[in-house]
Amino acid sequence: MNGAFPPTLFAGCHYGVVGLGRNGNAAVAALLAMGATVQAWDDREAARAALPAHARLKVAPFTNMLGLAGLILSPGIAHILPTPHPLATMARDAGVPILSDAEILYRAVRAAGSRARFAGITGTNGKSTTTVLLAHMLAAGGVPVAAGGNLGPAALSLPLLPDDGVYVLEMSSYMLERLDLLHFDAACLLNLSPDHLDRHGDMAGYVAAKLHVFDHQHAGDLAVLGATLPDLATLRGRLAATGAEVACISGAEDRACDLYCTPHALCDRQGVIAGLDAVHELPGTHNRENAAAATAMALHLGLARAAVEPALVSFAALDHRQKLVGSIGGIRFINDSKATNTDAAARALACHDRMIWIAGGTAKTGGIEALAPCFSRVALALLIGRDAPELAGTLARHGIPHRIVQTLDRAVPEALEAARALKADVVMLSPACASFDQFSGFEERGAHFAALVRGLAPATDGTTPG
């Protein structure tokens, strides 16, 4: 295997691709490189114009789905709820399967003759960190690995791996709804909290979508379950009935779990797997849960037990997920912009005893009321974005000091001043809200926060980037 898929792998196959973003463009390029013919469409003229011309590519609106082997819809395009896209309805009426790009990757790998294994990771929070951590651990152990999916790069931009390779895929609920044959040798469901309910109808629909990560598992496979999952015993029994090994994991000292964490070590039923005192890039119980999940999968996929601790120690955290971006006079500035819901924000807030908290944006249903148990850790909240008044109302009811500052540009310097005055050693951007009212996404929001922190340094006593 040289990393490239055979150029005639999908010769004679015709696919449709709708939505020419990151996933769609990668799908078009990969399918053409494998010999398929492709019809692609996006309602945005600029997106269509940016697609390179190719003899086997037709860029045109769909009038029918005749002859398609599959339709790849951008993950953001609904095919069932809240209202199916007209092209999704057209495909269903024609009997054309609507597939995830991860499904096409799996088919391509098998068609190319590779027996490379697949690891799938999902959950409401923590899946990106766990995906990157697992890939890091396997690579450190000398295993050929490629990671992507919902995290990026897109599944169909990944190379062909040899038989001993592992694909580590972050799987969103949107992607999991569009699987057919994909079989994960190791699959993980970390946790569940309400999210994307408009897309899945209700919590039951969301859970059902997430559980597709375990489809087709059998003896010799591994199913990893987070200890906080609802009705865990029933789910564990259901998966055990498939013949797969089931491992329950926890970031806390829950000795009923197969892997768990003490204050200083990651353990399983055999004893200590790895010391954690030197693991600085995975703070908090939730990140220890991520470490336990990645370790369970890594061991199942062949990583030596002795290789776990060095891999955890050498891991570098992802940007925008509790990432230290600067330290000014002993005050640490932490970018947790990825915390777009209260469950994620609660995990970050629980890591620090006293902080200046920057929050706000477009609030999820219920606002920040669920964070009330963490409010005692907040010396002052600085609120930004569209729904700052809603968040202010919640904080006022709980007697928590707060100010509406509207923008990060105001929040960051005010946070430094407040941290000094209130003797708080942490400034935490953990918005508990979506970012689209002011930014293109959580990445832009986090990058702007980090840039503002760096900009404070010349006027202060120095900053040390994290």
N, C-alpha and C positions, 0 to 999 in steps of 0.2 A: 504494500500500500504506500503510495507516494504523497498522499494528502489530497489528491485531486480525484474527483469522481469521474468514471469513464464518460467520454463525450457522447456516447450513444446509449447511455443507460435508460433514458426515457424516450428514445426515438419512437415515433409513431403515437406518442401520447399527447393529448391536447388539454391544457389547463387554463382556467380563468383566474385572474388576480384582480381584486377590487380593493382600492386604497393603496396609493403609492407613497407610503411613508417608509420608515426604516424597515419594517417587516416585508412590506409589499415589494419594494425595490430589490431587496435581497432575494425574495422568492422568484421574481422575474429573472434576475441574473443567473441564479442557480439552475432554474429549470431550462433556460436556454443553453447553459453550459453542459447540461446533461442530455441535450438533444431533443427536448420537447418543443412543441409549438405552443405559443402563449398568446392569449388575448388579455389585454390589461386596460383598466379604466380607473380614472379618478375624476371627480367633479371639478377639481381645481386645474385650470388650464396650465398653470405654471408647473404643477407636478407632472402632468402629461408631457409637457415640452421638455422637461429635464431627463426623460427616459431615453437612453441611447437607442438609435435605430438598429434593427436587426432583421435579417431576412425571415426569421421564423416568429417575429413579434408583430402582432396587430394591436394597435392602440385605437380602440373604438368602443362606443357604448354597446352594451349587450342587447340584442333584440330577441335572442333565444339562447338556450344552453346546450344545444344539440352537439353531441360528440365530446363533451367535456369529461375528462377522467376525474375532475374535482374542481371545486371553486375555493380559492383561498381568499377569505375576507380579512381585511385589517381587523385586529382584535377589538378596536373601538367601534366597529360597525355591528349593530345588533342583528342577530338572525332569528331570535325568538321574542324576547322582551327588551324594552317595554313595547316596541312595535318593530316587527321584522322589516329590514330593509327590502325594498321591492325586488332587488336582485336575489336576495336570500329566498324570497317566496318563489321567484322564477326557478331557482335551482331546485328547491324542494319539489315543486310541481313536475319538474323534468326528471326527478329521481337522481339528481347529481349531488354527490356528497359535499358538504361544506366542511372543510378541513383546516386544521391548524398547520402552520409551517413546520412545527415540531413533528407532526404526523408524517409530512412529506420527507423530512430528514430521516426519520426511522425507516421508511420504505426505501429510500435511496441507499442507506447504509446496508440494509439487508440485500437489496438487489445487487449491490456491488460486491457481495460475498464476504463482507466483514462481520465478524461476530462480536464487535465492540459492544460493551454493556452501556446501559442507560441508567442514570440516576435522576429522579424527578423530585423537586422540592417545592412545596406550596405551604400556604398558611396566610393569615391576614398580615402578620408582621414577622420580620426576621428572615424572610426567604432569600432576599438578596445577599445578606451577610453569610447565611449558611451555604448558599450556592458557591460564593467566591471562596469561602473557607474550605469547603470540601475539595474544590478544584486545587487550591493551594496545597492542601495536605497530600493529595494524590500525586501532584507534580513533584513535591518534595521527596516523595517516596519512589520517584522514577517511573510512575505510571503515565503513559501517554494520555493526555486529557484535553478536552475542549469544553468551555463553559459558555453559556449564553441563554437565549430564550427571552423571557419577559425582561430580564435584567439587561440584555444586550451583551454582545452582538446577537443579531437575529439568528434563529436556529439554522436557517438555510445558508448562512454565511460561514458556518463551521466546516472545517475540513474533514475529509474521510480519514478515520482512525483505523489502526490495525486491530487485530483480534483482541489484543490485550489492552486496548484503549477504553476510556470511559467518557461518555458525554454526560456532563452535569448541567441539567436544564432547570432554570427557575420557571415554574409554571403558574401563570395567573388563572383565575377561575374562567376567564374568557377563553384561554387556550385549552383548558381541560374540557370544556364543553364540546370541543371539535376534534376529539380523538376517535380513532377507529381501531387500529391494530397495535399502536404503540404500547410496548410492554416495558415497564421500569423494573430492572433487576433490584434496585433499591429505591424505595419511595418514602417520602416523609410528609406528614401533615403536622406542622408545628403548633398551631393555635387557631382559634376562630373567634372573631368578634364581628358585629354587624358592619358590612361594607358592601358596596355595589348592589344594594337591595333593589334599586330601580331596574337593574339589568337581570336580576335573578328572581324577581317577584316578591320574595320574602326570605327570611333566614333559612328556612328549610330548603329553598331552591339554591341558595348560596352554598350551604353545606353539601348538598347533592353534587354540585359542580366540583367542589374541592375533592370529594371522595373519588372522582374519576382517576385521580393519580394512582390509585391502587388497582385499576382495571387490569385484568389478565395476569395478575400475580399468581404464583404457584410455588410448589416446593422448591427450595433453593433460593428464593427471593427473600428480601427483607422489607418489612413495613415498619416505619418508625412513627411513633405517636407521641405528641407532647402531653405532659401530665395534666394540663389544664383543659384539655378537650372535653366538651360535654358528653355525658353518657359513655365514658371511656371504656368501662368494662364490656358493654354491649359491642362497641366498635372493635375492641380487641378480640372478642370471641368471633365476630363475623370475619375478621381478616385471618385469624388462626385457622378457620375452617377451610381456607383456600390452600392450606399447606405451607404458606409462607411463614418464616420466622417473624415474630412481632416483638419489637423492642419499645418499651415505654421510657421516655427520657424526661429529665427535669433539670433545671438550673439551680434548684434548691436541694437541701439535704433530705430528699424523699427516698428512703431506703426501700420503699415498695417498688420503685422503678428499677429498670434494668441498668440504666446509666443515670447518675445523679452527681451533684456537686456539693462538697463540703465547703467551708470558707476558704480552704487552701488547696483542694484537689478535686480532680474529675475521677470518679470511681465507677466500677461496675461490680458484679457479684464476685469477681475474682480478687478485687482489691483496688488499689490506686492505679489508674492508667497514666495520669499526668499531674504534676504539680501545677498550680495556677498562680502562684505568687509572682512569677516573672512574666505572666501573660497580661500585658498592659493595654492591648488594643481591643479587648472584649469586656468592657466594664458592665456591671450589673447582672442581676439574675437572668434577665432575658437573653443576654449575650452568652451567658454560661449555658443556657438551654440550647442556643444555636451551636455552641461548641460540642455539647453532648450529642446533638443530632448528627453533626458532621462527623464526629468520631465514630459513632455507631455505623454509619454508612461506609466510612473509610476502612474500618476494620473488616467489614463484610466484603468490601471490594478488594481486599488483599493488602492493605497497609500494615506493616509490622507494628506491633504494640509499642515497641521502643521508639518508633518514629513519630508517635503522636505528640509528645511534649515538645520536641524541637520545632515541629510544624506550627503548633499553637503559639509558641513564643515568637516565631519569626513572622507571624501574620500581621499585615498592615490593614487597618480598618478601611472600609469604604468611605468615600466622601459623603457628607450630608447625613451621616448616621453616628451621632455622638462623636464627631471628629473634632479634636482639639485644633483650633486654627490660630491660636495666639495666646500669649500670656503677658500681661502688663502689670508690673508691680505686684506679682503674686496672684493676680486675678485672671483666671482661666476663661477663655471665650470658646464655647463649644457649639459647633454647628450640627444641629439635629433637624435640619430642614425636612428630611424625609418623613418626620413624624406628622403626617397629615390627618391623623385621627387621634382620639383621646387614649386609646389603648397603647399606641406607640409612644405618645407623650408621657403617659404614666410611667412607662418603663424607664424613660430617661430621667424624669423628675425624681424618681425613687433612688437614683444613684448619688444624690447630693443633699446635704443637710440644710444649706442656706444659699439661696441664689437670687439673682435678678433674672426674671423670666420674661423673654420676649415671645409673644404669642399673637395669633390672629391671622386673618385671611378670610376665606370662605368657610364658614363653620359647617360641620356635619350635623345631621339630625341629633338633637339633644344638647348641642353646644358643648360646653366644657364641664357640665355638672358632674359627670362621672369622675372628674379629676379632684373632687373635693377632698378625698383622703390625703392628697399630696399638697394641698394648699398651705399647710403649716410650714412647708419648706421654702415658701416664697416670701422673700423680704419685700419685694416690689415687683409687680407685673407691669410691663410696658406693652401696650396693645396696638397692633397695626391692622390695616386692611379693612375690608368692607364690613365685617361683622364685629368690629371692635366694640361698638356699643352693647351688643348682645353679651359678649364676654364680660364687659364691665359690669353689667347688671348682675351676672352670676357671682363675680368676685365681691361686689358690694354686699350681696346677701350674706356672704360668708365672712365679711369684715376683713378682706384682704386688700392691703394698699395697692393701688393701681393708677395708671395714667393712660389716657388714649393719646398716642403720639403719631398715629396714622401710617408712618413710613419707617422702614429700616434706617434710612438716612438720619432720622431724628433719634431712633431708638438706640442705636449703637453708642454714640457719644453720651447720651443720657444714662445709658446702662453703666458705663464706666464711672461716671460721676456718682451714680447712686450706689454702686458696689463699694466705692471708697467710703462714702458717708455712712452706709449701713453695715459695713464690715462683712460683706458677702464675698466669698472667694471664687464664685462662679457666675458668669453671665451665660445663660443658656437660651439659644434659639431653638425652641421645640414647639412649633406653632399650633399643633392640634387642629389644624385647619388646612384646607386645600389652598393652593397658591395662585390660582388662575385669575383672581381679581386684579393682581398687580404684576404677576410674572408669568413666563411661559410654562413654568413647572417648578417643582421643588428644587431642581438642580440650579436654575438661574437664581432662585431666592437664596439658596445656600451660598452660591458663589459670590453674590452681592454682599452678603453678610461678612464673608471672609475678607473680601476686598476692603470693606469699611473698617474691619478690625486692623488690617495692615495699615490703613491710612491713618489710624490713630497714633501709630508708633512715633512718627517724627515729633509730635507735640507732647510726648510723654517720656517716661523713663525707659523706653525700649520694649520691644515685643519679640517673643520667640515663637516662630511659627510651629504648629504641631504637625 
